[in-house]
Amino acid sequence: MATYRGPTMSATDVKIRPEQADELIALYCDWREECVIVEAAYDRFDAASPPDRALAFAAYEASLEREESAAARYEAQIVLIMCAATAERVFTAPRQPPED
């Protein structure tokens, strides 16, 4: 017996409202800015003198955590949009009987 999996969807099937697109762009830019900060923090750590290395590494770790947080916010927004689009598609698609 075949299992009905519901309608399929790709990222190109998702309709994004202008405010959602704006939010995605802002979150993406936030994430990319944090990536630049991580690179700079690593360069400072790499160039730090032995007495300053522990502090420079702590700053590098903190920048990694901020970058990870920014990436998670961006991902969460994408998931939210995809879940809403999937729900809309599931609830508006005609029901199809299971295949035998």
C-alpha angles and dihedrals in degrees: 000000000000120000118231107229098184127235118336123227138190129197089260090060093061118100110211122200116228093251090052091051090049091051092048091051092048092048092047091051090049090052094048091049089053089050090057090049090051091053092050092047091051091050090052090049092048092051096041120120116242095262091052099041097092093052092044090050091050089052089049091051091049091051090051090053091050090049091049090050092050091049090050091052090051091048092047091054091051091049091048092052092046093048092050091048091048092049091048091050094046094049095045099041118097112255114253123203118242115267118243 
